[in-house]
Amino acid sequence: MFTGIIEELGRVAAIQSDDENARIVISAKKVVEGTNPGDSIAVNGVCLTA
């Protein structure tokens, strides 16, 4: 079982949705530094693409 590496606790800054899509905006300063488009970030066990 992967226990993960917790670098920072972020906060949900906004949730935006329409009929077909949803966007969750998460505020996290440390993790975002050095992140590039296409990098993956695990959010509560779910891998999202930046």
N, C-alpha and C positions, 0 to 999 in steps of 0.2 A: 504494500500500500504506500502510495506517495503521500508524504506528510507535508510537503510544500515548504516554501521559504517565504515567510511573511516579511515584507519590507516596509509596508505602510498600511494604515487603515484609512480608506478613502470615504467620501460621503457622496450620496446621490445628490447632484446639484440640480438636475432637471430630468423630466421624462416627457418626451415629445412623441406623438403618434398620429397616424392617419389611418385610412381604411386598410392599408396593406403593410405598413411598416411601423416600427417603433425605434426610438433612439433613447438610450440612457446616457446622460452626461454625468460622469463621475469626477469629482474634484480630488486630485491626489498630486501633490507637488513633487515628492521624491521620485516616485516611479516614472513620471512623465519625462523627467530630465534624461536625455540621451535616447529616448524612444523615437523610432523612425516609422513612417507609414509601412504597414505590412507586418510589424512586430506583433507578437501575441502577448497578452497580459491575462493571467488567470484572475477572474473576479468571482469570488465565492464558489470556486470549483468549476466555473464555466470559462472556457478559453475564448476570448474575444479578439478580433483583429482590429488594430488601430488604423 
